[in-house]
Amino acid sequence: MERGRYIALTIVMTGVFMSVLDSVALNIALPAITSDFQVTVADTQWVVTIYLLAQTCFLIIAGKVAERTGQARMFTAGLGVFTISSLLCATSSSLGQLITFRLVQGIGASMLFSVSTAIIFQVFGPRERGKAMGFVGSTVAVGAMLGPVIGGFLVGTLGWQSIFMINVPTGLVATLVAIKIMRIDEVLVDRLRMDYPGAVLWIISMASLMLMLGELGQTAVPSIAAMVYLAIFVLSLILFIVRERRVTNPLLDISVFRVRRFTLTGLSMIMFFMSMNMVTILGPFYYEGVLDYGPEQIGLIFMVLPTVTMFGSPIVGRMYDRKPSRPYAAAGHAVRVFSFLLMAYSFLNLNVLLSVVGFFFMGIGSSLFQAPNNSDMMLSLPREKSGVASSLQATIRNLSMSMGVSLATILMTFMMGSMDYGAIAGGPLAGELASSVSIAVVVGGALSLIGVVISRMGERATEEEALSAQTAS
């Protein structure tokens, strides 16, 4: 049983690593794809956008289907779909084909991420879950850290197709091992009761929201297209909520949001990922435009955060297993508030060393937050709803990251006004850029400060639940 648990964890980590590495490395390959197919940058961006759209839209649906197929089978099928679509992406002869196969790859990723956390909670006991979640957090950090390095090497030596081809042998082995070994003791429903109208409304609402955020991220102003997407999102979401409250077997059980602990941990996660993008999106503009650093130097600086997270997440996971009642998530947000303020000060005063220290503390804060918050979110619902919790967790993460990108872009455009980045970078107005990035980072700190309050409220809700359980017994 011990061996089986860790084999399941290794398979989950492999799937997560493949997806993260693929997403990060692909950004390096976009210029080569643009040149190879002789298209515009706007056209090439759909290679990234369609993947995020598909993944976000189908996470909840995949989680629902897993109630009938089983979480292990859903994850295994997701590995297979992701692997085959990677091969198809690598052999694409046109941008249209590549975008189509990336859509399929996004669906495969949604199958993976919808149940990955739930699988860990099924196979690991209460005293080991934090450690297992910490290892998954380290896997994400390693993928993010190695993505630019591996992507740059592969694209430079073997071409952009190699970004996808590297997934094929790894994914094939992982899929075969999962088929043969990965088993989970779970209770399945007798038949799939899919709310198809609800699923259509969910896809429309999530797609319109993602497209609106993407539009705002490009224009940074409320364009007509963004307003149309917003109207579609609001209308479809209202219709979705109304329907889910009325049907017997809803796609998404809206009642889970009445659980105070679940909702608060979800809101805390939104603050975490939105604030993270205040640095990860705007930081490169600062280092390049103000300090005139090259991509290699910027990459080394940005490796500090995932490196700290890689080592810190398993340690915090073990701490959580031993003493889960401590305010880890609130402390993580608090450390990140300090790191944001430190980085804002360093950006304003052109102090590179201090900004690196800021990245270091941000890594500590991320380690303190992620595994405990993810665990608390999963534990806030009954075990039979672990699939719902897992898929919602992944959906919240995707949407929060997209909202963070849009907010960062809007803030920069608003503060820089009509000034063009190309005209500012490295010139006499570079100080304006430094000031704008610093203010945006302070906004990130404010979001994380809100996260401190929300996390503490969630942790108190957990303490109240534990006290109620003791009283009842």
N, C-alpha and C positions, 0 to 999 in steps of 0.2 A: 504493500500500500504506500509505504514511504517513497519507493522508487517511482510508482505510478504518479504520485502527486507532483514530483519534481520533473518528470517527463512532460506532464500536462503543462506545467509552468514554463518549461523550456519551449514547448510548441507555441504557447501564447506569446512569449517574448520574441520568438522568431517572426511570427506574423506581425507583431507591433513594430519590430525593428525594420522589417522589409518596407512597411508602409511609410514609416517616418523617413527612412533613408531615401526612398523613392521620391517623396514629396520635396524634401530639402534639396536633393541633388538635381532634381529636374529644373529648379530655378537657374542653375548654372548652365543648363543645356538649352534654355529658351533662345538665346541669340543664334546658336547653331541651327536650331530647328527653323527659325525665321529665315535664315540665309539658305538653308537646304531646300525648302519648299518655295522660296521666293515670294513670301507673303509679308503683310504688315505686322508690326508688333501687336496691334490691337487684335488681329486675327489669332496670333499665336497665344495670347493670354487665355483664350478659350480652352487651351490644353490644361491649364490650371483650374480655371473657373468651373468647367463641366465636371471635373473630378470632385471638387468640393460640393457642388450642387447635388450630384448623385449620392455622395456619401451622407450628406446632411439629411436629404429627403428620405432615404431608405433605412436609416438607423432604427427608427421606431417600428417600421414595417418588418424588418428582419427580426427584431426582438419578439414581435408578435408571432411570426411564423415559427420561431424557435420553441414556442410553447408546445407545438405539435411535433416538430422534427427532433427536438432536443438541442441543447446548447452545444454539445460536443459535435454533433453532426452539422449544425449551422456553421460553427467555426471551421470545421474541416472543409465544408463546401466553399466557404469564403476563401480559404487558402487556395483551393483549386481554381476558382474563378479569377482570383487575383493573379495567380501564376500564369494561367492560359492567356488572360488579357494582356499581361506584360509581354508575352511572346508576340501577340498580335500587334501591340503598340510598336515593338521593335521592327516588325516587318512591314509597317505601314508605308504605302507608296504615295500618299497624299495627306495633306493636313486634315481633310475631312475624315479620312479613315482613322487617323491618329486620335482625333477628337471623339469619334464614335467608340473606339476601343478604350479610351480613357474614361468614358462614361461607364462602360462595363467594369473597368477596374475600380471605379468609385463605388459601384454596387458591391463588388467583392470586398472592398475595404469596410463598407457598412456592415456586411455580414460578420466580419472579423470583430470590429469594435463594438457591435451591439451586444455581444455576449462575453467579451474577453474578461471584464471585471467579474461578471457573474460566475464564470467558470472557476476563477481563483477562489471566490467565496464558497463555491460548492465543494472544492477538493481540499481546501485548507481549513483547519479548525481555528477557533477564536484566538489561540495563542500564537498562530503562525501567519495570519492573514496580513498583518501590517508588514512583516518581513517580505512576504511575497509581493505585496503592492509596492514596496520599496524597490525590489528588483525590477519590476516593470517600469517604475519611474526612472531607474538607472538606464534601462534599455532605451527609453525615449530620449534621454539626455545623450547617450552615446550615438544614437542615430542622428540627432541634431548636430552633434559635434563633428562626426565623421562625414556627414552629408556633403558639405562644400569641398572637403579635401578629396574624397573619393569621386565626387561628381566632376571636379576640375580635372583630375587625372584621367578618368574614363573618357570624358568628352574630348580632351586634348590628344589622347592616344588612339582611341578606338571609335570615336564618334558618338553622337547623342544616343544612338540605338543601344549602346552598351549600358546606359542607365537602366533600361528595362530588361535587357538580357541577363543582367546579374541576378535578377529575381528568379529566373527560371530554374536553375539547378537547386538553389536554396529552397524555393517554394515547393518544388517537386518532391524533394526528400522529406520536408516537413509534412506535406500532405500525405505521403505514403505512411510515414510513422504515425500520424494522427489517425488514419484509417485503421491501422493495425492495433494501436495501443490505447489511444485516448478514450476512456470510458468514464461516464459520470452517472452516479446514482441519482436520478431525477424522476419526478412524476410528470408524465405528459398528459395533455388533454386528449380525449378520445377522437376528436376531429377538429380541424381548423375552422374556427368561426371568425372569418375575416370580414371586417366592416369595410367593404370596397368603396362605397361613397365617401366614407370618412377618410380612407386612405388617399383617395383622389384629392379631397379638400386639403389634407395634410401636405401632400406633395406640392400643390399649388401655393399654399401659404409659405412653406419653407423656401421654395424656389423663388417666389416673388421677394421674400425678405432678403435672401442671399443676393439676388440681382440688384435690389435697391442699395444694399450695403456696398456692392461692387461699383455701382454707378456713383455713389457718393465718394467712394475711395478714389475714383478717377477724376471726377469734376470738382469735388469738395464743396459744391453748391447744390441747392435743391433744384435740379433740372426737371424738365417735364417728364422725362422717362422715370426718374426717381420717384416723382409724385404718383405716376401711374402704378408703379410697382408697389408703393406704399398703400394705395387705395385697394389694390388687389389683395395684398397681404392682410389688411385689416378686415376686409369683407370675408375672405375665405377662412380666416382664423375664427371670426365670430360664428360663422356657419358651422365650422368644425366643432367648436365648443358646445354649441346648441345641440348638434347631432349626438356628440359623445355622451351628453347627459341623458339622452332619451333612449338610445339603443340598449338592448340587453347585453350584447357582447361588443363593447367599444374597442376601437383600435388602441386608444390610450385611456386608461382609467384616470379621469380627471380628479378623482377623490384623493389620489396620492399627494396632491398639492395641499390638501387640508392637514397633512402631517407636518407640524411646525418644524420639526427637526430636518425633514427632507427638504422642504422649501428653503429654509435658511442656509443649509449647506450648499444648495444649488445656487442661491444668490451670491454666497461667498465665492463660489467658483467663478461666477460671472465677473466679479470685481477683480479676481486674480488674473484671469486671462486678458481682460480688457486693459488693465494697467500694465501687464507685461509688454504689450505692443507699443506702449508709449516709448519704450527704450529700444526694443528689437527692430521697430520700423524706422524710427527717427535717428537712432544712434549712428548708423552708417553715413547718413547725410551730414551729421556733425563732424565726424572724424575725417570725411573726405572733403567737405566744403569749407570747414574752418581750419583744420589742422593739416590738410593736404596729404592725408595718409592714403596709401595704396590698398587694394583689396586684401593682400596678404597680411598687412599689419592690422587691418580691421578684423580680419578673420581670427587672428591670434587673440585679440582683445575679447572678442565675443565667445571664444572658447572657454573663458574663465567660468562663466555661468553654468554651462552644461557639465563642465569638469567637476565643479563643486557638487552639483546635483547628483552626478553619477556616484560619488562616494557617500554623499550625505543621506540620500533617500533610503538605502538599506539600513543605515544606522538608526534613523528616525523610525523606520518601520519596526525594528526590534524594540525600541523604546516604547512605541505605541502598544505592541503586544504585551509588554510587561505592565505598563501603567496607562491604559487607554483613557482614563478620566482626566488627564492633564490637558490644558488648553493649547494644544499644538498648533491648530489652524490659526487661532487668534495671534499667538506668538509669531507664527510665520508671516502673517500680514504686518505685524508691528515691526519686525526686522526689515521687511521690504519697504515700509514707510521711511525708515531711517536710510535705507540704501537709495531710495528715490531722491530724498533731500540731499544726500551726499553727492549723488551724481549731478543733480541740478546745479549745486554749488560748483562742482568741478568743471562742468560744461561752461558755466558763466565765467570762470576764472582760468580756463584753458589748462587745467591741471590734469594731465593724463593719468598719472599715478593714482590720484585720488579717485578718478573714474573707474580704474581697474579694481580698487578696493571696494567701490560701490557695487561692481559686478560680483565680487566675492561674497559680500553680504546678501546680495539678491539671491545668489545660489543657496546660501544657508536658509533664507526665508522660504524659498521654493521647496527645499527639502523638508522643512518643518511643516509646510502646508499640505503638499499634494497627497501623500499616502494617508495621513490621518483624515483629511477632509473626504477623500474618496471612500475610505472605509466607513466613516460616519454616515455618509450618504447611502451606502449600500445597507448598512445595519439599521437604518431608520425605517425600513419597510420590512414586512414579513418575508420569509425565505421564498415563498411561492411567487413573490413579485420581484425577485432578483433580476429577472430579465428586463422588466420595465425600468428598474433603477439603473441598470447597466446601460441600456440604450439611451435613456434620457440623459445620463451623465455624459455620454459621448456627444449627444446632440448639443447640449449646453456648451460643452467645450468648443465645438466647431463654430457655433453662432457667436460666442463671446470673442473668439479670436478675430472673426470677421468684423464685429462691432468695434474692436480695438483698432483695427487697421483703418476703418473709416473715420473714427474719432481722431486718431493721430493725424491723418491727412487733412481733415477739416480744420483742426487747431493750427497746423502749420500754415495753411493757406490763409486763414483768417488773420493770423499775427503778421505774416509777411506781406499781406495785401497784394498789390499788383507786382511786387518784385519777383522776378524769375530766378529760380534756383541757379540756373546756369550762369546768370549774370552776377550772382552774389558769391558763388563758391570761389574761395581763394582770393577774392578781391577786397577792396576797402570796406565793403558792407558785410563782410563775413561775421562781424560782431553782431549784426542784426539776426543772422542765422543762429548764432550761439545763444542769443537771448531767447529766440523763439523756441528752440529745442529745450532749453532750460525750463521755460514756463510750461511747456507740454509735459515734461517729466514731473514737474510739481503736480500737475493735474493727475498724472498716474499715481503719485503718492497720496493724493486726496482720495482717489478711488480705493486704494489699498487701506487707507484709514477707515473708510466706510466698511471695508471688508473686516477690519478688526472688530467693529461693533457687531456686525452681522454674525461673524463667527462665534463671538462670545455669547450672543443670544442663542445660537444653535447649540453650543456646548452646555449652556444652562438648561436648555430644553432636554438635552440628554440626561443631565443630572436629575432633573425633575422626574423623567420617566423611570430612571433607576430607583429613585426614592419611592415612587408610587408602587413599583413592582415589589420592593422590599416590604412596604406597608401591607400590600394585598396578601403577601405570603405569610 
